[in-house]
């Protein structure tokens, strides 16, 4: 039996979004292995709920929203455990502890190492180009939170500029 054209298009478009979806998943999960599991679950969820995609707006916004919802659902199922990232209160002090050289992968690690929530907002707005309203909708938060978290994330990177000269390889 042939599947509806919208499902086939959704699957094709989903494949094109995988690199960006993985980056977003890493900002949520903080580590690649967990992010890969999240991406797989989101892809399954998107295909299963493909009939809910109306074709309006940006597909990636819908997929990112599914990712955030999946992460929230999975977080509720997991036992509470100590955060791998830790609770960073002084971002500048944490930045000074990092090594002086910045390789291409270091930027990704720096984004993933941001306190939870900041990395997702930074990626959505400053890397992926979503508007503040779109990021708020994806993350299920008021626009004011987006503005605040972006300001903190940008200060984080401004603080890194003092301690990390960027080397291009």
OpenMM code with the backbone's topology and positions (N, CA, C; nanometers):
from openmm import Vec3, app, unit

residues = "UNK UNK UNK UNK UNK UNK UNK UNK UNK UNK UNK UNK UNK UNK UNK UNK UNK UNK UNK UNK UNK UNK UNK UNK UNK UNK UNK UNK UNK UNK UNK UNK UNK UNK UNK UNK UNK UNK UNK UNK UNK UNK UNK UNK UNK UNK UNK UNK UNK UNK UNK UNK UNK UNK UNK UNK UNK UNK UNK UNK UNK UNK UNK UNK UNK UNK UNK UNK UNK UNK UNK UNK UNK UNK UNK UNK UNK UNK UNK UNK UNK UNK UNK UNK UNK UNK UNK UNK UNK UNK UNK UNK UNK UNK UNK UNK UNK UNK UNK UNK UNK UNK UNK UNK UNK UNK UNK UNK UNK UNK UNK UNK UNK UNK UNK UNK UNK UNK UNK UNK UNK UNK UNK UNK UNK UNK UNK UNK UNK UNK UNK UNK UNK UNK UNK UNK UNK UNK UNK UNK UNK UNK UNK UNK UNK UNK UNK UNK UNK UNK UNK UNK UNK UNK UNK UNK UNK UNK UNK UNK UNK UNK UNK UNK UNK UNK UNK UNK UNK".split()
positions = [
    Vec3(0.0847, -0.1185, 0.0000),
    Vec3(0.0000, 0.0000, 0.0000),
    Vec3(0.0885, 0.1238, 0.0000),
    Vec3(0.0590, 0.2175, -0.0861),
    Vec3(0.1381, 0.3411, -0.0990),
    Vec3(0.0986, 0.4404, 0.0095),
    Vec3(0.1998, 0.5045, 0.0697),
    Vec3(0.1746, 0.6023, 0.1747),
    Vec3(0.1372, 0.7358, 0.1130),
    Vec3(0.0642, 0.8198, 0.1880),
    Vec3(0.0295, 0.9521, 0.1360),
    Vec3(0.1538, 1.0338, 0.1039),
    Vec3(0.1418, 1.1223, 0.0071),
    Vec3(0.2553, 1.2042, -0.0373),
    Vec3(0.3112, 1.2903, 0.0747),
    Vec3(0.2253, 1.3374, 0.1662),
    Vec3(0.2735, 1.4227, 0.2740),
    Vec3(0.3701, 1.3478, 0.3653),
    Vec3(0.3447, 1.2190, 0.3890),
    Vec3(0.4341, 1.1398, 0.4722),
    Vec3(0.5682, 1.1206, 0.4025),
    Vec3(0.5646, 1.0928, 0.2735),
    Vec3(0.6887, 1.0746, 0.1985),
    Vec3(0.7694, 1.2043, 0.2000),
    Vec3(0.7036, 1.3178, 0.1786),
    Vec3(0.7720, 1.4468, 0.1826),
    Vec3(0.8255, 1.4745, 0.3229),
    Vec3(0.7490, 1.4415, 0.4242),
    Vec3(0.7923, 1.4629, 0.5618),
    Vec3(0.9191, 1.3833, 0.5891),
    Vec3(0.9232, 1.2611, 0.5447),
    Vec3(1.0409, 1.1775, 0.5683),
    Vec3(1.1617, 1.2340, 0.4945),
    Vec3(1.1424, 1.2754, 0.3708),
    Vec3(1.2523, 1.3321, 0.2929),
    Vec3(1.3043, 1.4594, 0.3602),
    Vec3(1.2131, 1.5465, 0.3995),
    Vec3(1.2523, 1.6716, 0.4632),
    Vec3(1.3155, 1.6471, 0.5995),
    Vec3(1.2701, 1.5455, 0.6682),
    Vec3(1.3268, 1.5104, 0.7983),
    Vec3(1.4731, 1.4693, 0.7836),
    Vec3(1.5040, 1.3952, 0.6793),
    Vec3(1.6429, 1.3549, 0.6545),
    Vec3(1.7303, 1.4789, 0.6352),
    Vec3(1.6798, 1.5785, 0.5645),
    Vec3(1.7554, 1.7015, 0.5438),
    Vec3(1.7783, 1.7803, 0.6718),
    Vec3(1.6911, 1.7624, 0.7689),
    Vec3(1.7021, 1.8346, 0.8962),
    Vec3(1.7902, 1.7620, 0.9991),
    Vec3(1.8317, 1.6405, 0.9712),
    Vec3(1.9034, 1.5610, 1.0717),
    Vec3(2.0260, 1.6297, 1.1314),
    Vec3(2.1145, 1.6921, 1.0519),
    Vec3(2.2304, 1.7566, 1.1155),
    Vec3(2.1905, 1.8664, 1.2146),
    Vec3(2.0932, 1.9478, 1.1765),
    Vec3(2.0505, 2.0557, 1.2676),
    Vec3(1.9752, 1.9994, 1.3864),
    Vec3(1.8953, 1.8954, 1.3638),
    Vec3(1.8238, 1.8315, 1.4742),
    Vec3(1.9225, 1.7716, 1.5736),
    Vec3(2.0292, 1.7120, 1.5237),
    Vec3(2.1300, 1.6543, 1.6140),
    Vec3(2.1981, 1.7626, 1.6967),
    Vec3(2.2326, 1.8754, 1.6332),
    Vec3(2.2933, 1.9862, 1.7090),
    Vec3(2.1991, 2.0329, 1.8194),
    Vec3(2.0702, 2.0460, 1.7857),
    Vec3(1.9726, 2.0881, 1.8851),
    Vec3(1.9617, 1.9845, 1.9966),
    Vec3(1.9616, 1.8569, 1.9606),
    Vec3(1.9524, 1.7506, 2.0608),
    Vec3(2.0725, 1.7524, 2.1545),
    Vec3(2.1903, 1.7844, 2.1012),
    Vec3(2.3092, 1.7924, 2.1865),
    Vec3(2.2945, 1.9062, 2.2868),
    Vec3(2.2314, 2.0170, 2.2456),
    Vec3(2.2121, 2.1268, 2.3415),
    Vec3(2.1171, 2.0861, 2.4531),
    Vec3(2.0249, 1.9966, 2.4237),
    Vec3(1.9329, 1.9490, 2.5273),
    Vec3(1.9989, 1.8429, 2.6157),
    Vec3(2.0650, 1.7472, 2.5512),
    Vec3(2.1167, 1.6312, 2.6225),
    Vec3(2.2550, 1.6528, 2.6831),
    Vec3(2.3367, 1.7351, 2.6188),
    Vec3(2.4694, 1.7624, 2.6714),
    Vec3(2.5765, 1.6639, 2.6299),
    Vec3(2.5390, 1.5536, 2.5692),
    Vec3(2.6377, 1.4572, 2.5225),
    Vec3(2.5841, 1.3868, 2.3985),
    Vec3(2.6760, 1.3517, 2.3098),
    Vec3(2.6402, 1.3022, 2.1773),
    Vec3(2.5604, 1.1713, 2.1807),
    Vec3(2.5993, 1.0771, 2.2643),
    Vec3(2.5314, 0.9472, 2.2656),
    Vec3(2.3847, 0.9613, 2.3063),
    Vec3(2.3585, 1.0393, 2.4079),
    Vec3(2.2207, 1.0618, 2.4526),
    Vec3(2.1441, 1.1413, 2.3465),
    Vec3(2.2123, 1.2369, 2.2838),
    Vec3(2.1490, 1.3174, 2.1783),
    Vec3(2.1097, 1.2297, 2.0603),
    Vec3(2.1934, 1.1341, 2.0246),
    Vec3(2.1618, 1.0447, 1.9133),
    Vec3(2.0371, 0.9615, 1.9428),
    Vec3(2.0244, 0.9162, 2.0658),
    Vec3(1.9036, 0.8427, 2.1056),
    Vec3(1.7805, 0.9331, 2.0968),
    Vec3(1.7978, 1.0591, 2.1385),
    Vec3(1.6886, 1.1549, 2.1315),
    Vec3(1.6481, 1.1798, 1.9859),
    Vec3(1.7447, 1.1959, 1.8978),
    Vec3(1.7158, 1.2192, 1.7554),
    Vec3(1.6371, 1.1019, 1.6987),
    Vec3(1.6776, 0.9815, 1.7331),
    Vec3(1.6064, 0.8636, 1.6841),
    Vec3(1.4621, 0.8634, 1.7332),
    Vec3(1.4427, 0.8922, 1.8607),
    Vec3(1.3072, 0.8952, 1.9165),
    Vec3(1.2237, 1.0052, 1.8518),
    Vec3(1.2840, 1.1201, 1.8252),
    Vec3(1.2118, 1.2314, 1.7636),
    Vec3(1.1718, 1.1963, 1.6207),
    Vec3(1.2620, 1.1327, 1.5484),
    Vec3(1.2293, 1.0925, 1.4106),
    Vec3(1.1127, 0.9948, 1.4093),
    Vec3(1.1145, 0.8982, 1.5000),
    Vec3(1.0035, 0.8032, 1.5096),
    Vec3(0.8737, 0.8752, 1.5455),
    Vec3(0.8836, 0.9692, 1.6382),
    Vec3(0.7654, 1.0445, 1.6811),
    Vec3(0.7124, 1.1309, 1.5670),
    Vec3(0.8014, 1.1945, 1.4917),
    Vec3(0.7598, 1.2798, 1.3807),
    Vec3(0.6890, 1.1991, 1.2727),
    Vec3(0.7421, 1.0822, 1.2420),
    Vec3(0.6801, 0.9984, 1.1398),
    Vec3(0.5443, 0.9476, 1.1885),
    Vec3(0.5382, 0.9083, 1.3151),
    Vec3(0.4116, 0.8599, 1.3707),
    Vec3(0.3064, 0.9705, 1.3773),
    Vec3(0.3503, 1.0942, 1.4014),
    Vec3(0.2572, 1.2062, 1.4136),
    Vec3(0.2549, 1.2920, 1.2870),
    Vec3(0.3052, 1.2385, 1.1778),
    Vec3(0.3117, 1.3126, 1.0530),
    Vec3(0.1785, 1.3690, 1.0087),
    Vec3(0.0708, 1.2998, 1.0431),
    Vec3(-0.0630, 1.3484, 1.0074),
    Vec3(-0.0973, 1.4794, 1.0786),
    Vec3(-0.0271, 1.5108, 1.1875),
    Vec3(-0.0522, 1.6356, 1.2610),
    Vec3(0.0196, 1.7549, 1.1996),
    Vec3(0.1185, 1.7290, 1.1131),
    Vec3(0.1916, 1.8374, 1.0488),
    Vec3(0.1010, 1.8971, 0.9418),
    Vec3(0.0681, 2.0236, 0.9591),
    Vec3(-0.0262, 2.0889, 0.8687),
    Vec3(0.0398, 2.1463, 0.7448),
    Vec3(0.1705, 2.1535, 0.7448),
    Vec3(0.2407, 2.2123, 0.6315),
    Vec3(0.2569, 2.3622, 0.6446),
    Vec3(0.2024, 2.4189, 0.7496),
    Vec3(0.2151, 2.5629, 0.7738),
    Vec3(0.3348, 2.5877, 0.8645),
    Vec3(0.4005, 2.7008, 0.8445),
    Vec3(0.5162, 2.7346, 0.9263),
    Vec3(0.6375, 2.6542, 0.8839),
    Vec3(0.7394, 2.6573, 0.9666),
    Vec3(0.8647, 2.5877, 0.9356),
    Vec3(0.8605, 2.4468, 0.9935),
    Vec3(0.8907, 2.3492, 0.9093),
    Vec3(0.8951, 2.2108, 0.9543),
    Vec3(0.9935, 2.1951, 1.0691),
    Vec3(1.1099, 2.2614, 1.0585),
    Vec3(1.2100, 2.2449, 1.1635),
    Vec3(1.1588, 2.2952, 1.2981),
    Vec3(1.0738, 2.3971, 1.2993),
    Vec3(1.0168, 2.4441, 1.4263),
    Vec3(0.9306, 2.3350, 1.4885),
    Vec3(0.8516, 2.2682, 1.4064),
    Vec3(0.7674, 2.1596, 1.4556),
    Vec3(0.8539, 2.0451, 1.5070),
    Vec3(0.9586, 2.0109, 1.4322),
    Vec3(1.0478, 1.9014, 1.4721),
    Vec3(1.1218, 1.9367, 1.6015),
    Vec3(1.1704, 2.0610, 1.6123),
    Vec3(1.2398, 2.1026, 1.7350),
    Vec3(1.1442, 2.0999, 1.8543),
    Vec3(1.0194, 2.1371, 1.8319),
    Vec3(0.9212, 2.1308, 1.9397),
    Vec3(0.9001, 1.9858, 1.9827),
    Vec3(0.8907, 1.8955, 1.8852),
    Vec3(0.8799, 1.7527, 1.9190),
    Vec3(1.0013, 1.7064, 1.9986),
    Vec3(1.1204, 1.7549, 1.9608),
    Vec3(1.2430, 1.7169, 2.0314),
    Vec3(1.2392, 1.7647, 2.1760),
    Vec3(1.1984, 1.8897, 2.1955),
    Vec3(1.1904, 1.9415, 2.3317),
    Vec3(1.0888, 1.8626, 2.4137),
    Vec3(0.9740, 1.8328, 2.3531),
    Vec3(0.8716, 1.7552, 2.4235),
    Vec3(0.9213, 1.6149, 2.4565),
    Vec3(0.9900, 1.5524, 2.3607),
    Vec3(1.0447, 1.4187, 2.3840),
    Vec3(1.1474, 1.4221, 2.4968),
    Vec3(1.2338, 1.5232, 2.4958),
    Vec3(1.3359, 1.5359, 2.6005),
    Vec3(1.2699, 1.5548, 2.7374),
    Vec3(1.1658, 1.6366, 2.7413),
    Vec3(1.0940, 1.6584, 2.8667),
    Vec3(1.0286, 1.5296, 2.9140),
    Vec3(0.9639, 1.4580, 2.8219),
    Vec3(0.9013, 1.3301, 2.8579),
    Vec3(1.0049, 1.2307, 2.9080),
    Vec3(1.1178, 1.2212, 2.8372),
    Vec3(1.2240, 1.1288, 2.8780),
    Vec3(1.2837, 1.1686, 3.0124),
    Vec3(1.2971, 1.2988, 3.0365),
    Vec3(1.3544, 1.3470, 3.1628),
    Vec3(1.2667, 1.3088, 3.2809),
    Vec3(1.1375, 1.3107, 3.2597),
    Vec3(1.0450, 1.2718, 3.3672),
    Vec3(1.0571, 1.1239, 3.4006),
    Vec3(1.0897, 1.0436, 3.2993),
    Vec3(1.1008, 0.8994, 3.3189),
    Vec3(1.2313, 0.8597, 3.3872),
    Vec3(1.3347, 0.9387, 3.3633),
    Vec3(1.4657, 0.9074, 3.4231),
    Vec3(1.4646, 0.9419, 3.5709),
    Vec3(1.5460, 0.8697, 3.6441),
    Vec3(1.5634, 0.9022, 3.7851),
    Vec3(1.6401, 1.0327, 3.7946),
    Vec3(1.6067, 1.1156, 3.8931),
    Vec3(1.6866, 1.2370, 3.9089),
    Vec3(1.8287, 1.2005, 3.9484),
    Vec3(1.9247, 1.2552, 3.8759),
    Vec3(2.0646, 1.2317, 3.9102),
    Vec3(2.1404, 1.3619, 3.8969),
    Vec3(2.2575, 1.3628, 3.9525),
    Vec3(2.3383, 1.4845, 3.9498),
    Vec3(2.3667, 1.5227, 3.8048),
    Vec3(2.3625, 1.6495, 3.7784),
    Vec3(2.3881, 1.6993, 3.6435),
    Vec3(2.5330, 1.6771, 3.6046),
    Vec3(2.5531, 1.6289, 3.4816),
    Vec3(2.6887, 1.6089, 3.4313),
    Vec3(2.7566, 1.7440, 3.4120),
    Vec3(2.6759, 1.8429, 3.3722),
    Vec3(2.7310, 1.9748, 3.3458),
    Vec3(2.7648, 2.0506, 3.4732),
    Vec3(2.6975, 2.0176, 3.5795),
    Vec3(2.7167, 2.0916, 3.7029),
    Vec3(2.6332, 2.2178, 3.7028),
    Vec3(2.6331, 2.2859, 3.8134),
    Vec3(2.5579, 2.4097, 3.8248),
    Vec3(2.6568, 2.5247, 3.8158),
    Vec3(2.6723, 2.5811, 3.6986),
    Vec3(2.7696, 2.6879, 3.6770),
    Vec3(2.7042, 2.8204, 3.7131),
    Vec3(2.7548, 2.8840, 3.8164),
    Vec3(2.7011, 3.0141, 3.8551),
    Vec3(2.7868, 3.1279, 3.8036),
    Vec3(2.9148, 3.1050, 3.7919),
    Vec3(3.0031, 3.2086, 3.7391),
    Vec3(3.0600, 3.1604, 3.6063),
    Vec3(2.9968, 3.2014, 3.4985),
    Vec3(3.0339, 3.1541, 3.3652),
    Vec3(3.1755, 3.1955, 3.3303),
    Vec3(3.2157, 3.3163, 3.3681),
    Vec3(3.3511, 3.3614, 3.3354),
    Vec3(3.4571, 3.2752, 3.4042),
    Vec3(3.4332, 3.2376, 3.5280),
    Vec3(3.5290, 3.1527, 3.5979),
    Vec3(3.5371, 3.0159, 3.5322),
    Vec3(3.4243, 2.9610, 3.4908),
    Vec3(3.4241, 2.8318, 3.4226),
    Vec3(3.4982, 2.8413, 3.2901),
    Vec3(3.4841, 2.9544, 3.2218),
    Vec3(3.5518, 2.9723, 3.0927),
    Vec3(3.7029, 2.9775, 3.1112),
    Vec3(3.7502, 3.0379, 3.2179),
    Vec3(3.8945, 3.0490, 3.2425),
    Vec3(3.9577, 2.9125, 3.2681),
    Vec3(3.8775, 2.8170, 3.3142),
    Vec3(3.9297, 2.6847, 3.3430),
    Vec3(3.9537, 2.6030, 3.2167),
    Vec3(3.8978, 2.6445, 3.1068),
    Vec3(3.9143, 2.5718, 2.9814),
    Vec3(4.0543, 2.5950, 2.9245),
    Vec3(4.0940, 2.5101, 2.8349),
    Vec3(4.2258, 2.5255, 2.7726),
    Vec3(4.2294, 2.6489, 2.6844),
    Vec3(4.3485, 2.6989, 2.6536),
    Vec3(4.3642, 2.8234, 2.5794),
    Vec3(4.3355, 2.8081, 2.4308),
    Vec3(4.3629, 2.6950, 2.3709),
    Vec3(4.3440, 2.6778, 2.2270),
    Vec3(4.2005, 2.6352, 2.1971),
    Vec3(4.1450, 2.6893, 2.0897),
    Vec3(4.0093, 2.6553, 2.0488),
    Vec3(4.0168, 2.5857, 1.9136),
    Vec3(3.9796, 2.4591, 1.9093),
    Vec3(3.9750, 2.3889, 1.7818),
    Vec3(3.8315, 2.3954, 1.7294),
    Vec3(3.8069, 2.3527, 1.6068),
    Vec3(3.6714, 2.3634, 1.5514),
    Vec3(3.5648, 2.2936, 1.6354),
    Vec3(3.5964, 2.1800, 1.6943),
    Vec3(3.4983, 2.1091, 1.7761),
    Vec3(3.4774, 2.1757, 1.9119),
    Vec3(3.5698, 2.2599, 1.9526),
    Vec3(3.5590, 2.3253, 2.0825),
    Vec3(3.4369, 2.4161, 2.0895),
    Vec3(3.4050, 2.4820, 1.9798),
    Vec3(3.2865, 2.5688, 1.9785),
    Vec3(3.1626, 2.4866, 2.0094),
    Vec3(3.1494, 2.3691, 1.9467),
    Vec3(3.0340, 2.2835, 1.9743),
    Vec3(3.0308, 2.2406, 2.1202),
    Vec3(3.1487, 2.2064, 2.1734),
    Vec3(3.1545, 2.1664, 2.3146),
    Vec3(3.1183, 2.2828, 2.4058),
    Vec3(3.1649, 2.4043, 2.3707),
    Vec3(3.1333, 2.5216, 2.4533),
    Vec3(2.9830, 2.5483, 2.4545),
    Vec3(2.9194, 2.5311, 2.3414),
    Vec3(2.7739, 2.5489, 2.3370),
    Vec3(2.7065, 2.4416, 2.4210),
    Vec3(2.7495, 2.3172, 2.4053),
    Vec3(2.6888, 2.2072, 2.4804),
    Vec3(2.7164, 2.2186, 2.6300),
    Vec3(2.8280, 2.2811, 2.6682),
    Vec3(2.8636, 2.2935, 2.8093),
    Vec3(2.7965, 2.4111, 2.8787),
    Vec3(2.7221, 2.4905, 2.8046),
    Vec3(2.6510, 2.6022, 2.8684),
    Vec3(2.5491, 2.5461, 2.9670),
    Vec3(2.5129, 2.6240, 3.0662),
    Vec3(2.4077, 2.5783, 3.1572),
    Vec3(2.2815, 2.5427, 3.0776),
    Vec3(2.2104, 2.4435, 3.1278),
    Vec3(2.0937, 2.3910, 3.0570),
    Vec3(1.9958, 2.5022, 3.0191),
    Vec3(1.9457, 2.4957, 2.8988),
    Vec3(1.8512, 2.5950, 2.8499),
    Vec3(1.9182, 2.7027, 2.7669),
    Vec3(2.0342, 2.7486, 2.8116),
    Vec3(2.1043, 2.8544, 2.7388),
    Vec3(2.1514, 2.8057, 2.6023),
    Vec3(2.2049, 2.6847, 2.5997),
    Vec3(2.2591, 2.6336, 2.4740),
    Vec3(2.1502, 2.6156, 2.3691),
    Vec3(2.0344, 2.5699, 2.4102),
    Vec3(1.9243, 2.5509, 2.3149),
    Vec3(1.8796, 2.6840, 2.2572),
    Vec3(1.8636, 2.7835, 2.3418),
    Vec3(1.8218, 2.9158, 2.2937),
    Vec3(1.9263, 2.9751, 2.2013),
    Vec3(2.0537, 2.9633, 2.2395),
    Vec3(2.1617, 3.0171, 2.1575),
    Vec3(2.1613, 2.9511, 2.0198),
    Vec3(2.1488, 2.8202, 2.0170),
    Vec3(2.1486, 2.7481, 1.8907),
    Vec3(2.0284, 2.7887, 1.8052),
    Vec3(1.9106, 2.7918, 1.8636),
    Vec3(1.7903, 2.8238, 1.7865),
    Vec3(1.7961, 2.9631, 1.7249),
    Vec3(1.8378, 3.0628, 1.8023),
    Vec3(1.8327, 3.2016, 1.7541),
    Vec3(1.9595, 3.2406, 1.6805),
    Vec3(2.0752, 3.2222, 1.7434),
    Vec3(2.1996, 3.2740, 1.6858),
    Vec3(2.2627, 3.1829, 1.5813),
    Vec3(2.2351, 3.0549, 1.5873),
    Vec3(2.2934, 2.9638, 1.4888),
    Vec3(2.1922, 2.9295, 1.3796),
    Vec3(2.0716, 2.8898, 1.4188),
    Vec3(1.9706, 2.8465, 1.3229),
    Vec3(1.8877, 2.9604, 1.2649),
    Vec3(1.8883, 3.0773, 1.3284),
    Vec3(1.8192, 3.1933, 1.2729),
    Vec3(1.6699, 3.2032, 1.3020),
    Vec3(1.6237, 3.1330, 1.4035),
    Vec3(1.4830, 3.1452, 1.4413),
    Vec3(1.4594, 3.2809, 1.5083),
    Vec3(1.3390, 3.3307, 1.4964),
    Vec3(1.3037, 3.4546, 1.5660),
    Vec3(1.2872, 3.4240, 1.7152),
    Vec3(1.2839, 3.5294, 1.7952),
    Vec3(1.2630, 3.5102, 1.9390),
    Vec3(1.1295, 3.4398, 1.9637),
    Vec3(1.0262, 3.4789, 1.8888),
    Vec3(0.8934, 3.4194, 1.9074),
    Vec3(0.8958, 3.2713, 1.8690),
    Vec3(0.9622, 3.2385, 1.7584),
    Vec3(0.9709, 3.0981, 1.7173),
    Vec3(1.0455, 3.0160, 1.8219),
    Vec3(1.1543, 3.0687, 1.8735),
    Vec3(1.2304, 2.9980, 1.9771),
    Vec3(1.1455, 2.9797, 2.1025),
    Vec3(1.0696, 3.0817, 2.1381),
    Vec3(0.9806, 3.0715, 2.2548),
    Vec3(0.8764, 2.9629, 2.2336),
    Vec3(0.8201, 2.9570, 2.1131),
    Vec3(0.7201, 2.8544, 2.0833),
    Vec3(0.7817, 2.7152, 2.0876),
    Vec3(0.9001, 2.7002, 2.0302),
    Vec3(0.9675, 2.5702, 2.0287),
    Vec3(0.9975, 2.5234, 2.1707),
    Vec3(1.0484, 2.6136, 2.2527),
    Vec3(1.0888, 2.5771, 2.3884),
    Vec3(0.9745, 2.5830, 2.4897),
    Vec3(0.8591, 2.6338, 2.4470),
    Vec3(0.7445, 2.6398, 2.5380),
    Vec3(0.7663, 2.7360, 2.6522),
    Vec3(0.8213, 2.8532, 2.6216),
    Vec3(0.8553, 2.9523, 2.7231),
    Vec3(0.8165, 3.0911, 2.6737),
    Vec3(0.7983, 3.1869, 2.7623),
    Vec3(0.7685, 3.3237, 2.7180),
    Vec3(0.8875, 3.3870, 2.6459),
    Vec3(0.8590, 3.4816, 2.5580),
    Vec3(0.9628, 3.5504, 2.4820),
    Vec3(1.0618, 3.6189, 2.5771),
    Vec3(1.0149, 3.6698, 2.6891),
    Vec3(1.1036, 3.7357, 2.7852),
    Vec3(1.2137, 3.6400, 2.8328),
    Vec3(1.1811, 3.5126, 2.8487),
    Vec3(1.2832, 3.4143, 2.8879),
    Vec3(1.3859, 3.3952, 2.7775),
    Vec3(1.3404, 3.3993, 2.6524),
    Vec3(1.4326, 3.3863, 2.5396),
    Vec3(1.5334, 3.5003, 2.5434),
    Vec3(1.4835, 3.6217, 2.5612),
    Vec3(1.5694, 3.7407, 2.5643),
    Vec3(1.6716, 3.7280, 2.6777),
    Vec3(1.6267, 3.6896, 2.7941),
    Vec3(1.7143, 3.6776, 2.9103),
    Vec3(1.8202, 3.5691, 2.8894),
    Vec3(1.7779, 3.4529, 2.8408),
    Vec3(1.8722, 3.3428, 2.8220),
    Vec3(1.9730, 3.3731, 2.7114),
    Vec3(1.9287, 3.4415, 2.6072),
    Vec3(2.0219, 3.4799, 2.5012),
    Vec3(2.1255, 3.5793, 2.5516),
    Vec3(2.0818, 3.6738, 2.6335),
    Vec3(2.1760, 3.7707, 2.6891),
    Vec3(2.2822, 3.6991, 2.7721),
    Vec3(2.2408, 3.6039, 2.8533),
    Vec3(2.3352, 3.5283, 2.9354),
    Vec3(2.4289, 3.4454, 2.8479),
    Vec3(2.3753, 3.3814, 2.7436),
    Vec3(2.4575, 3.3007, 2.6534),
    Vec3(2.5593, 3.3876, 2.5798),
    Vec3(2.5170, 3.5044, 2.5372),
    Vec3(2.6085, 3.5938, 2.4652),
    Vec3(2.7171, 3.6469, 2.5581),
    Vec3(2.6821, 3.6746, 2.6814),
    Vec3(2.7837, 3.7144, 2.7794),
    Vec3(2.8832, 3.6015, 2.8029),
    Vec3(2.8323, 3.4807, 2.8012),
    Vec3(2.9184, 3.3626, 2.8149),
    Vec3(3.0267, 3.3641, 2.7072),
    Vec3(2.9856, 3.3841, 2.5827),
    Vec3(3.0830, 3.3846, 2.4739),
    Vec3(3.1714, 3.5080, 2.4769),
    Vec3(3.1189, 3.6199, 2.5195),
    Vec3(3.2020, 3.7397, 2.5316),
    Vec3(3.3113, 3.7161, 2.6356),
    Vec3(3.2769, 3.6474, 2.7431),
    Vec3(3.3753, 3.6146, 2.8460),
    Vec3(3.4807, 3.5184, 2.7957),
    Vec3(3.4437, 3.4316, 2.7053),
    Vec3(3.5396, 3.3370, 2.6492),
    Vec3(3.6409, 3.4055, 2.5587),
    Vec3(3.6031, 3.5163, 2.4995),
    Vec3(3.6930, 3.5872, 2.4082),
    Vec3(3.8204, 3.6319, 2.4802),
    Vec3(3.8100, 3.6621, 2.6077),
    Vec3(3.9262, 3.7047, 2.6854),
    Vec3(4.0254, 3.5910, 2.7094),
    Vec3(3.9735, 3.4691, 2.7178),
    Vec3(4.0594, 3.3575, 2.7561),
    Vec3(4.0870, 3.2591, 2.6433),
    Vec3(4.0170, 3.2716, 2.5308),
    Vec3(4.0316, 3.1758, 2.4211),
    Vec3(4.0561, 3.2449, 2.2886),
    Vec3(4.1818, 3.2606, 2.2502),
    Vec3(4.2049, 3.3133, 2.1151),
    Vec3(4.1585, 3.2074, 2.0148),
    Vec3(4.0854, 3.2485, 1.9152),
    Vec3(4.0316, 3.1546, 1.8191),
    Vec3(4.1352, 3.1267, 1.7118),
    Vec3(4.1680, 2.9992, 1.6973),
    Vec3(4.2616, 2.9555, 1.5952),
    Vec3(4.1832, 2.8869, 1.4851),
    Vec3(4.2126, 2.9195, 1.3623),
    Vec3(4.1460, 2.8539, 1.2490),
    Vec3(4.2395, 2.7471, 1.1952),
    Vec3(4.1836, 2.6299, 1.1762),
    Vec3(4.2635, 2.5159, 1.1284),
    Vec3(4.2331, 2.4916, 0.9831),
] * unit.nanometer
topology = app.Topology()
chain = topology.addChain("A")
for resn in residues:
    res = topology.addResidue(resn, chain)
    for name in ("N", "CA", "C"):
        topology.addAtom(name, app.Element.getBySymbol(name[0]), res)
